[in-house]
Amino acid sequence: MLKRIFNLSSPVGIALTVAGVVLALSPEARRVTRQALVKGTSLLLGAMDSAKSATAGLAAGVSESTAKLSGMLEEVKDSAMETMREDEDLVRGAAIDSGISENRPEIH
């Protein structure tokens, strides 16, 4: 693989060979290359941090929405239970008013 890349008959091979010779012989080229690599690494790490914080924010939003939905469902459940209790009280009250006793055995 490296033989094909560094092949001097290939334009890529010639460019890599020239770049290697220039970096080996020129301190200024090494300094500029090092600065470019450091800047590129910094930009890459910054992009990764941005992506991580964006996904964390998205996950927090989903968690918040789930919590709100759970709270709404709990309120609906409580309201339904309250309505059922009120209905049971009304039925008991109507049964008592009509003289029907819950403790009274049924006659067949």
C-alpha positions as CSV (number, residue, x, y, z in Angstrom):
1,M,0.0,0.0,0.0
2,L,2.7,2.5,1.0
3,K,4.7,1.5,-2.1
4,R,1.8,2.6,-4.3
5,I,1.3,5.9,-2.5
6,F,5.0,6.8,-2.5
7,N,5.5,5.6,-6.1
8,L,7.5,8.4,-7.8
9,S,5.6,7.9,-11.1
10,S,2.3,8.9,-9.3
11,P,1.6,12.6,-8.8
12,V,0.5,11.9,-5.2
13,G,3.8,10.0,-4.6
14,I,5.8,12.9,-6.0
15,A,3.9,15.4,-3.8
16,L,4.4,13.4,-0.6
17,T,8.1,12.9,-1.3
18,V,8.6,16.6,-1.9
19,A,6.6,17.5,1.2
20,G,8.7,15.0,3.3
21,V,12.0,16.4,2.0
22,V,10.8,20.0,2.6
23,L,9.7,19.2,6.2
24,A,13.0,17.3,6.9
25,L,15.1,20.3,5.7
26,S,13.2,23.4,6.6
27,P,12.6,24.4,10.3
28,E,10.1,27.1,9.1
29,A,8.0,24.5,7.2
30,R,8.0,22.2,10.3
31,R,6.8,25.2,12.4
32,V,4.0,26.2,10.0
33,T,2.9,22.5,9.6
34,R,2.9,22.0,13.4
35,Q,0.8,25.2,13.8
36,A,-1.7,24.1,11.1
37,L,-2.0,20.6,12.8
38,V,-2.6,22.2,16.2
39,K,-5.2,24.6,14.8
40,G,-6.9,21.7,12.9
41,T,-7.0,19.5,16.0
42,S,-8.4,22.4,18.0
43,L,-11.2,23.0,15.5
44,L,-12.0,19.3,15.4
45,L,-12.2,19.0,19.2
46,G,-14.4,22.2,19.3
47,A,-16.7,20.7,16.7
48,M,-17.0,17.5,18.7
49,D,-17.8,19.4,21.9
50,S,-20.5,21.4,20.0
51,A,-22.0,18.2,18.7
52,K,-21.9,16.6,22.1
53,S,-23.5,19.6,23.8
54,A,-26.2,19.8,21.1
55,T,-27.1,16.1,21.6
56,A,-27.1,16.6,25.4
57,G,-29.4,19.5,25.0
58,L,-31.7,17.4,22.8
59,A,-31.7,14.6,25.3
60,A,-32.5,17.1,28.1
61,G,-35.4,18.4,26.0
62,V,-36.7,14.9,25.5
63,S,-36.4,14.2,29.2
64,E,-38.2,17.4,30.1
65,S,-41.0,16.6,27.6
66,T,-41.4,13.2,29.0
67,A,-41.6,14.6,32.5
68,K,-44.3,17.1,31.4
69,L,-46.3,14.4,29.7
70,S,-46.0,12.1,32.7
71,G,-47.2,15.0,34.9
72,M,-50.2,15.6,32.6
73,L,-51.1,11.9,32.6
74,E,-50.9,11.9,36.4
75,E,-53.3,14.9,36.6
76,V,-55.8,13.2,34.2
77,K,-55.6,10.0,36.3
78,D,-56.2,12.0,39.5
79,S,-59.1,13.9,38.0
80,A,-60.7,10.6,36.7
81,M,-60.3,9.0,40.2
82,E,-61.9,12.1,41.8
83,T,-64.8,11.9,39.3
84,M,-65.3,8.2,40.0
85,R,-65.4,8.9,43.8
86,E,-67.9,11.6,43.3
87,D,-70.1,9.3,41.1
88,E,-69.9,6.5,43.7
89,D,-71.0,9.0,46.4
90,L,-73.9,10.1,44.3
91,V,-75.0,6.5,43.6
92,R,-74.7,5.7,47.3
93,G,-76.7,8.8,48.2
94,A,-79.4,8.0,45.7
95,A,-79.6,4.4,47.0
96,I,-79.9,5.6,50.5
97,D,-82.6,8.1,49.5
98,S,-84.6,5.4,47.8
99,G,-84.4,3.1,50.7
100,I,-82.1,0.5,49.1
101,S,-79.5,-0.8,51.5
102,E,-76.1,-2.1,50.3
103,N,-76.1,-4.5,53.3
104,R,-79.4,-6.0,52.5
105,P,-79.3,-9.4,50.8
106,E,-80.9,-9.8,47.4
107,I,-84.1,-11.8,47.2
108,H,-84.3,-14.2,44.3
